[in-house]
Each structure stands twice: as C-alpha cells, then as structure tokens.
Amino acid sequence: MSTDEVLTARDGAVATVTVNRPTVLNALDAQTVRTLTSVMTELGQDDEIRCVVLTGAGDRAFIAGADITELARLTPTSARAVADAGHRLCALIEGLGKPVIAAINGFALGGGCEIAMACTLRIAATTAKLGQPEIALGLIPGFGGTQRLPRLVGRGRALEMLLTGAPIDAEEAWRIGLVNRVVPPAALADETSRLAGMLATQAPVAVRHILEVVHHGLDMSLAEAAVFEASTFGLVYGTKDAREGTTAFLEKRKPRFTGC
C-alpha cells in the first residue's frame, strides 16, 4: 500500500501510515488525499490490523495543511470537490471501526488539524502546533474543522481558534482537550507504539461498537443514546469474545480475543 507520498508499515496488528512529503511539511494535495483514502479503506477492511497510527515524515510537521500552490488554482466548483474529498477521508478515519491514533510530531494546521481531529486519539510532541489558519486566506475550514473542533473543545474556544487563525502549542491543546497526551519529541514514537499495542489487544468487536456508539450517540438525545447503548450491549454480549473475556477473568488469565 506504500506510495511515494504515503508510506505504510505493519508491526503485528498495528499499521503505521506516514504522510511522506517532508519538503512541503507534509502538505496535502489532491493525490495525497486520494492515496490516504485508499490506504485507510484497505486497512479498515483488513481484519489482521486492529489499530492504525497516522503521522507525518520528518520532525517538523504532522500535516501542515493544504498545498497552497494547488489551492490557489481552484475554482469554486473544484474547491467544493476538494472539500468533499477531505470530508470523505475524515469520515472514513472517524468511522474506520478500529482506533486511529494521530502522532502529531510538529505542525498540524488546517487540513492537518482536521484529519487529526477525525482520529480516535491524539498524542502530540511538545513541539507540535495545532490550528485552523484558513481565515488568514479569506477561507473557512473545509475538512470538518468548524464541526469537530467545537465538539472537542467547546464552542467558545473553537470560535476563538477559527476566527483568529492563531495556532496553539501542545500544552494548550492538551489543556482544552484537543489532544490526549503530550510527550517530548524523542518519546513520541515509543508512547504511540505502546498505546497502539495495548489497543490492538482489546476485543475488536467491542472496540468497533464502542467507537460506533460514542460517535453516533453524540448526535442523539441522552434517552435515545441510552437505548442505542443498551441494544448494542446485548448484541456484543452474544459474541465469542465476550464469553472469552468473562471466562478469562474468572480463570484469572489474559483473554485471547479473536474478533468474533
């Protein structure tokens, strides 16, 4: 699945996807978005992969936003198509059915921040900067930033970031809930690997349904979401993994989940 602009590596049940355009700070052009979409689709369908790590090549950027050279040539019609492609990619990541961890090793701006927000969890190096600077170009975010950002950090803080375009550092991102963990740059790969390895040992069916219930439940009333959760609990309870998990607990051993 590796290409020049997107590298893919596997380590057991964990796949690492690296945006590989370091000379332009891993900026997104149309081809990279298409390739990421293809790679994520394949990983989502691969039952041997239980967790995905997404990062950027080099130590300066996760994804530093859109490729401005390409962006400047768009028409209103083609701009809409670019936004639609970005939304499809982010929705794919968000609904992959397995955890996706963003390892934010530098700038995560514009589309890069939006893709990070679509991931399940975000770990940032202390050197990372996150933001939605589109306002400085006379634009608005196009990959879901106006929607996911307020859901993660609240309306007021999101509007401040969107309207000023000013990036925030990793510590501030952690303080407001935009990232889950902040670690020194040298520890980012190991911390991400440890977390991914742990998530990859969890029951795949339960993981998939937790992601689904949380994602869809946020768009429901509490009463509707409670019914959704209860019905899903009953569904998951009928799996072999649920029986294995409860049996292993009673037998005081580690469970061996098979994903069925």
N, C-alpha and C positions, 0 to 999 in steps of 0.2 A: 504493500500500500504506500510505501515511501515514494515521494517525488522530490524534485529539486526544491520546491517551496514548502513542502510539508513532509517531515520525517516521522516515521513510526517505528517504535521499538517495543518488544514484548519481554516481560520478565515474569514467567509463570502466568498468573491470572490478571496481571496488571499490564496495561498498554500505556506507553508514553507517546504523546503526539506533540511534535515541536514545529512551530511555525518558523521556517528557516529562510528569513530574508533580513539578516542582521545588518546589511549595509544600508537598509532603509528603515532600521529599527522595527523590523518585522511588520511593517505597514501592510494593510490588507488591500490587495487589488482583486478584481473580479475572479481571476483564475485561482487565487489562493482561497477565496471563499468557496468556490466550486469544489476545490480539492478537499478542503476541510469537511464540507458537507458529505462528499463521497466517503472519506475516511471514517467519519463518525457514524455514517449509516452502516458501513461494514462492521465496525466494532460493536454497534448496538445489536447486530444480528449474530454475533459470534458468542456462543454460549460459554466458550472457554475463557473469555475475558469478563472479569467481574468488577473491574474498576479501571477508570481511564484518568490519566494525568495529562493536562494540557499546559504547555509552557512555550516560551519563545527562545530562539537561539541567541547565544551571547549573554552578556551580563548587564546590558543596558536597557533592554525592553522585553516585556511580555508581548504586547502588540500595541504599537504607538498610534493606532487609529487607522484611518483610511489613507490610501496612497493619493496624496493631493494632486499629483500630476494627472492621474486618471480622473480624479474627482472634478477637476477644472474643465474637463472636456464633455461633461454630461449635459444632456438636455433634460427638461422636466420629465419626459417620458422615460428616458434611460435612468434618471435618478430614482424614479419610483421602482424600476426593476431592480436596481441595486439594493434599495431598502427592502424590497420583498425577499430578495435572496438572503440578506442578512437576517431578517426575521425568521426565515425558514431554518437557517443554521442555528440560531439561538434557541428556537423551539425544539429542534432536534436534540441539541445538547441537554436542554432542560428536561425533555421527556424521554431520554435515552433508555430509562429503565434500569440503569446502574449508575453508581456515583461517578461524577466527573469532578476532579479536583483541579482548580486553577493554581498553578505555581507561578506567582507573579514576581518575576525576577527583575523588574525595572518599570519602565513606563507602561501603564495600562490606560490609554486615553481614547476617547471617542469610541469607535467600534471595538477596541480592545477592552475597554472597561465594560462595555455592553456584553461582550462574549464572556468575560469573567463573571459578570452578574448572572448569566444563564447557567453557570456551573453550579454544582451542588454545594461545594465548599471552596473557600479561597484562602490560600496561605501566601502571605506577602513577605518578601525580604524587606529589611529596614530601609533599604534604598529605593523602594518602589514609590511611584507617584501615580495616583488614580484621579481621573476626572473626565468631564464631558465638555470639551472646549469648543463645541460646534458654534456657539453663539458668536465667537470671535470671527467666524467666517460668514456670519449672517445666516446661519443654518440652524436646524434643530437636530437632535439625535435621530438616527434613522434605523437603528437595530434594536429598539426597545428601551432605550435609556430613560425616556420620560415615564415609562411604566414600571420597570423593575426597580429603578433607583428609589422612588418613594415607597415602594413596598418593602425595601430593605432598610432604609434609614429614616423613613418618615417624610411627610410632605414638606415641612418647612426646610429641613436640611437639604433635601433633594432640590427644591426650588432655588436655594442659595447656590448650590453647585451648578445647576443648569443655567441660571441667569447670569452668573459671574463668569463661568467657564474656568474658574481658578482650580487647579489641581490640589489635592490634599496628599499629605505624606502617609506612610503606612500606619504610624501610630494613631493618627486622627481617623484613618479608615477603620482601624480596629475599635476605637472608642465609640464610633457611631454605628458599628455593626456591619460595615461594608465588607470587612474581611474577618475571617475566623481566628487566624493566628498571625503573629508577626515574629520572624526569626532573623538572625544575622544571615547575610547573603551566603556565607560558606555553609550554613546549616540547612538551607532551603531544600536542596535535593534529598538529603537524608530525612528531614522531617516529613516531607511529602511522601517519600517512599515508605516510611514507617506507617503513616496514616493509610495510604493506599493499600499496603499489605494487610493491615488489620481489617479494613472494609471488605477486602476481597475474600476474607474467611467467613463473612457473615452469610446467612441463608439468602440465596439470590432471590427467591420468590418473595420473602418478607421484605427484603430491601426494595424490590421493584414496587411492591404495594405501598410501602411507607412513602416513597417518593410520589407515587400517584395520589395517595390520599392527602398528603400535605399540599401538593401542587393544586389539585382541583378543589380541595376543601377551602382554600383561602378565597375562592370565588363564590362560596356558598354562605348561607346563614349558619350560625352555630348549630341550630337544630338540624338543618339539612346535612351538615358535615358530620354530625354525630351519628346520624342514621347511616351515612356512607361509610364511616369508620366501622360501625358495628357489623354491617353486612360484609365488609372486606375482612374483618377479623374472623368471621365464620368461614369465609372462603379459604383464608390462609390456614386456619386450624385444620382443614382437611388434607393438608399436604403431607408428604412423607417427611419433609424437613421439619415440620412442626412436631411430628411424633419422635423423630430423631433427637430434636433439641430437648424435649421434655424427658425422654428416656435417658439421654446422656447426663442431664442434670441429676436425675435420681441415682444414676450409677456412678456419679462423681468422676466423669471423664469428659474430655473435649468432644463436642459434637462433630460429626462428619456430614456436612451438608452437601447434597448432590444437585440441588436446584429443581426438585420435583416434589 
